[in-house]
Amino acid sequence: MTTVGAEYSMSLDGYIAGPSDDVSRVFAWMFAGDTDLKMSAGDHDFDLKVSQDTVNHFEELMQTTGAIVSGRRVFDVADAWGGKHPIGVHVFVVTHSIPAEWADSPGFTFVTDGVESAIRQALAYANGKNVGVGGADITQQCLRAGLLDEIQINLVPVVLGGGVRLFDAFGPVELEIVGVREGKGVTHLTYRVIK
Amino acid sequence: MSKVIFENSVSLDGFVAGPHDSPDNPLGDGGERLFTWYESGDVALPLPGTDMVFMISQASADLLQHEWNNLGAMVAGRRMFDIANAWGGHPPGGGPCFIVTHHPPDEWLMEGSPFTFVTDGVESAIRQAKQVVGHKNVALSSASILQQALRAGLVDEIYLDLIPVLLGGGVRLFDHLGPIPPEMEITRVVPGMGVTHLIYRVIK
């Protein structure tokens, strides 16, 4: 059974990025653990310090994820991940206009006819593996369209007071708690979306 | 050691009441969903001072029982006092109750009233409550009172009962906290039935 899932680090007041897209505080837990985890995006390496539990989680994510659907804003803010997403899979970018400098990149497919089409294409590409969704706006669109199966929230004990909200003015949506795991400076909460 | 604590159900998107809340609709649209976990388990736990009985998981019951055993007094806002109809004279917890208001209501000023009306603000109400609780805790009762107390640096612990629902609007818990929001650390996580209890210590 393949799932369409989203994973975010989120503040207690619901932000996945602070003012000016600052993610230092919501990602601080990724540098607070005792186990090394090397991730890379393009030519850039990130040396993370996480728990063994998180290492296991990332390894599972990389093995089970077959494609990613991303919003254009995330794609731009992340600078196209230097050409290669950290999870190492093909990314379907939902956009109105195709960026010329990446149009021929083998790592990306630009989808101009909406999020449902992008999910459909990503599921076909993933060929039995799962699809990850990235970006608050895309996640909300997937929730509205009934396309999202799972959400993992890495809840961090900070209040940001402004920034990019993950869930904005959309509900009610019923969820089911699938898993609760404690980390250092973070609580990993996994939910299934009830449709 | 006496602490100032806050405990409430909150949706995953951060609301303690749904949209369009009013005295006639105190929990807002769909807000009653935040409290269905009170009937989600098989362990009976009577709420002191009331005739309410929670039916919850053993893990939730152990946590709440401990919290209630240590409850010395409550500080509530006037809006909640009015919406709850003064809890019929029996505020939850059964201890003394300090109501922050500009205009104390005459009908509750009699001898033996469980309520003390505080007209000079939340800080004063918490100070007065602390004087009567001994080593027990002072509980804050609404988002607005919590926000004022957080801004004043008076809150020690926050108990969130995180509910797996997105309400999409309503009364936000962590709002109006000013330019320097509080720093917190996680002290405990307790999975319940249809609820996840998250306990945070406010770093001062």
Boltz contact constraints between the chains, C-beta under 6 A:
constraints:
  - contact:
      token1: [A, 12]
      token2: [B, 174]
      max_distance: 6.0
  - contact:
      token1: [A, 13]
      token2: [B, 14]
      max_distance: 6.0
  - contact:
      token1: [A, 13]
      token2: [B, 174]
      max_distance: 6.0
  - contact:
      token1: [A, 14]
      token2: [B, 13]
      max_distance: 6.0
  - contact:
      token1: [A, 14]
      token2: [B, 14]
      max_distance: 6.0
  - contact:
      token1: [A, 157]
      token2: [B, 184]
      max_distance: 6.0
  - contact:
      token1: [A, 157]
      token2: [B, 185]
      max_distance: 6.0
  - contact:
      token1: [A, 157]
      token2: [B, 186]
      max_distance: 6.0
  - contact:
      token1: [A, 157]
      token2: [B, 200]
      max_distance: 6.0
  - contact:
      token1: [A, 159]
      token2: [B, 174]
      max_distance: 6.0
  - contact:
      token1: [A, 159]
      token2: [B, 177]
      max_distance: 6.0
  - contact:
      token1: [A, 159]
      token2: [B, 181]
      max_distance: 6.0
  - contact:
      token1: [A, 161]
      token2: [B, 181]
      max_distance: 6.0
  - contact:
      token1: [A, 167]
      token2: [B, 13]
      max_distance: 6.0
  - contact:
      token1: [A, 167]
      token2: [B, 166]
      max_distance: 6.0
  - contact:
      token1: [A, 169]
      token2: [B, 168]
      max_distance: 6.0
  - contact:
      token1: [A, 169]
      token2: [B, 169]
      max_distance: 6.0
  - contact:
      token1: [A, 170]
      token2: [B, 168]
      max_distance: 6.0
  - contact:
      token1: [A, 171]
      token2: [B, 166]
      max_distance: 6.0
  - contact:
      token1: [A, 171]
      token2: [B, 167]
      max_distance: 6.0
  - contact:
      token1: [A, 171]
      token2: [B, 168]
      max_distance: 6.0
  - contact:
      token1: [A, 172]
      token2: [B, 30]
      max_distance: 6.0
  - contact:
      token1: [A, 172]
      token2: [B, 167]
      max_distance: 6.0
  - contact:
      token1: [A, 173]
      token2: [B, 166]
      max_distance: 6.0
  - contact:
      token1: [A, 174]
      token2: [B, 165]
      max_distance: 6.0
  - contact:
      token1: [A, 175]
      token2: [B, 164]
      max_distance: 6.0
  - contact:
      token1: [A, 177]
      token2: [B, 164]
      max_distance: 6.0
  - contact:
      token1: [A, 180]
      token2: [B, 191]
      max_distance: 6.0
  - contact:
      token1: [A, 180]
      token2: [B, 196]
      max_distance: 6.0
  - contact:
      token1: [A, 182]
      token2: [B, 189]
      max_distance: 6.0
  - contact:
      token1: [A, 187]
      token2: [B, 189]
      max_distance: 6.0
  - contact:
      token1: [A, 191]
      token2: [B, 164]
      max_distance: 6.0
